[in-house]
């Protein structure tokens, strides 16, 4: 199992950052490079507890579908989504939000496992962890820019 942890400081209130982090529309903006689309479940607006979204995107030259579900939700401090179906053996993305002197510390913990046993683990280590880190970093950059723009 691989694990990615990212921390982003955002000059905006926690409630704004929390809602932008669960925005289907903003997620699509942050994943333009993969041609990502929301094709089933919640396809726009703010995803809520118990809802699913199915994403279609091109990764490594292959079109893939992935469905995730919001399994835990405590506004404005935390939510977690987990894969229901898709290319991973499993994944869980935990989103934490802490208010610090008018700013928000946003922390992502993304754990995932690829299918394929030892070869899948090798792929995680050689390629996928860096690829996923880059996708999450871009997502956080877009959230930060939008949140700070809204707070002005």
C-alpha positions as CSV (number, residue, x, y, z in Angstrom):
1,X,0.0,0.0,0.0
2,X,1.3,3.4,-1.0
3,X,0.6,6.6,1.0
4,X,0.8,10.3,-0.1
5,X,0.6,13.1,2.4
6,X,0.3,16.8,1.3
7,X,-0.2,19.9,3.3
8,X,-1.4,23.2,1.8
9,X,-1.8,26.5,3.6
10,X,-4.6,28.6,2.1
11,X,-5.5,32.2,3.0
12,X,-9.2,31.6,3.2
13,X,-11.8,30.4,5.8
14,X,-12.1,26.7,6.4
15,X,-15.7,26.6,5.3
16,X,-14.8,27.9,1.8
17,X,-11.8,25.5,1.4
18,X,-13.9,22.6,2.6
19,X,-16.7,23.3,0.1
20,X,-14.3,23.9,-2.8
21,X,-12.6,20.6,-2.0
22,X,-15.8,18.7,-2.6
23,X,-16.8,20.6,-5.7
24,X,-17.2,18.4,-8.7
25,X,-16.9,21.4,-11.0
26,X,-13.6,22.6,-9.5
27,X,-12.2,19.1,-9.6
28,X,-12.9,19.0,-13.3
29,X,-11.0,22.3,-13.7
30,X,-8.0,20.8,-11.9
31,X,-7.9,17.7,-14.0
32,X,-8.1,19.2,-17.5
33,X,-4.8,17.6,-18.5
34,X,-6.5,14.1,-18.2
35,X,-9.7,15.1,-20.0
36,X,-11.6,14.1,-16.9
37,X,-15.4,14.1,-16.9
38,X,-18.0,13.3,-14.3
39,X,-20.2,10.7,-16.0
40,X,-22.5,9.2,-13.3
41,X,-23.7,9.8,-9.8
42,X,-23.1,13.4,-8.7
43,X,-21.8,15.1,-11.8
44,X,-21.8,18.8,-10.7
45,X,-22.1,20.9,-7.6
46,X,-21.0,19.8,-4.1
47,X,-20.8,16.1,-3.4
48,X,-22.5,15.2,-0.1
49,X,-22.2,12.3,2.4
50,X,-23.2,9.0,0.9
51,X,-23.1,10.2,-2.7
52,X,-20.9,8.7,-5.5
53,X,-19.3,10.1,-8.5
54,X,-18.0,8.2,-11.5
55,X,-15.0,9.9,-13.2
56,X,-13.8,9.1,-16.7
57,X,-10.2,10.2,-17.5
58,X,-7.2,9.3,-19.6
59,X,-4.3,8.1,-17.5
60,X,-1.2,6.6,-19.1
61,X,-2.9,6.8,-22.5
62,X,-5.8,4.6,-21.4
63,X,-9.4,5.8,-20.8
64,X,-10.5,4.6,-17.3
65,X,-13.6,4.9,-15.2
66,X,-13.4,5.2,-11.4
67,X,-16.3,5.5,-9.0
68,X,-15.8,6.9,-5.5
69,X,-18.1,7.5,-2.6
70,X,-18.1,10.0,0.3
71,X,-18.1,7.6,3.3
72,X,-17.2,10.0,6.1
73,X,-18.2,13.6,6.5
74,X,-17.8,16.2,9.2
75,X,-18.2,19.7,7.8
76,X,-16.0,21.8,7.8
77,X,-13.2,19.6,9.4
78,X,-13.0,16.3,7.5
79,X,-14.3,14.1,4.7
80,X,-13.1,10.9,3.1
81,X,-13.9,9.3,-0.2
82,X,-13.1,5.7,-1.1
83,X,-13.1,3.9,-4.4
84,X,-16.1,1.7,-5.1
85,X,-14.9,0.5,-8.5
86,X,-12.0,1.3,-10.8
87,X,-8.4,0.5,-11.7
88,X,-7.0,0.5,-8.2
89,X,-7.2,-2.5,-5.9
90,X,-8.2,0.1,-3.4
91,X,-7.9,3.8,-2.5
92,X,-8.9,6.1,0.3
93,X,-8.5,9.9,0.2
94,X,-8.8,11.7,3.6
95,X,-9.3,15.5,3.5
96,X,-8.5,17.4,6.7
97,X,-9.1,21.1,7.3
98,X,-7.8,23.1,10.3
99,X,-8.4,26.8,10.9
100,X,-5.2,28.7,11.8
101,X,-5.4,32.4,12.4
102,X,-7.8,33.1,9.5
103,X,-6.0,30.6,7.2
104,X,-6.8,27.0,6.5
105,X,-4.3,24.1,6.8
106,X,-5.6,21.6,4.3
107,X,-4.1,18.1,4.6
108,X,-4.6,15.2,2.2
109,X,-3.8,11.6,3.1
110,X,-4.2,9.4,0.0
111,X,-3.6,5.7,0.4
112,X,-3.8,3.4,-2.5
113,X,-3.0,-0.1,-3.7
114,X,-2.6,-1.3,-7.3
115,X,-3.7,-4.7,-8.4
116,X,-1.0,-7.1,-9.6
117,X,0.8,-8.2,-6.4
118,X,4.5,-7.6,-6.6
119,X,4.4,-6.0,-10.0
120,X,1.6,-3.6,-8.9
121,X,3.7,-2.6,-5.8
122,X,6.7,-2.0,-8.1
123,X,4.6,0.1,-10.4
124,X,3.4,2.1,-7.3
125,X,6.9,2.8,-6.3
126,X,8.4,3.5,-9.7
127,X,5.6,5.5,-11.3
128,X,2.2,5.8,-9.7
129,X,3.1,7.5,-6.4
130,X,4.8,10.4,-8.3
131,X,2.0,10.6,-10.8
132,X,-0.7,10.8,-8.1
133,X,1.3,13.3,-6.1
134,X,1.4,15.6,-9.1
135,X,-2.4,15.2,-9.7
136,X,-3.1,16.0,-6.1
137,X,-0.7,18.9,-6.0
138,X,-2.4,20.5,-9.1
139,X,-5.8,19.9,-7.5
140,X,-4.6,21.7,-4.3
141,X,-3.1,24.6,-6.4
142,X,-6.5,25.1,-8.1
143,X,-8.4,24.9,-4.8
144,X,-6.0,27.4,-3.2
145,X,-6.2,29.9,-6.1
146,X,-10.0,29.7,-6.1
147,X,-10.4,30.0,-2.3
148,X,-8.0,32.9,-2.0
149,X,-9.8,34.7,-4.9
150,X,-13.2,34.2,-3.2
151,X,-11.8,35.5,0.1
152,X,-10.7,38.8,-1.3
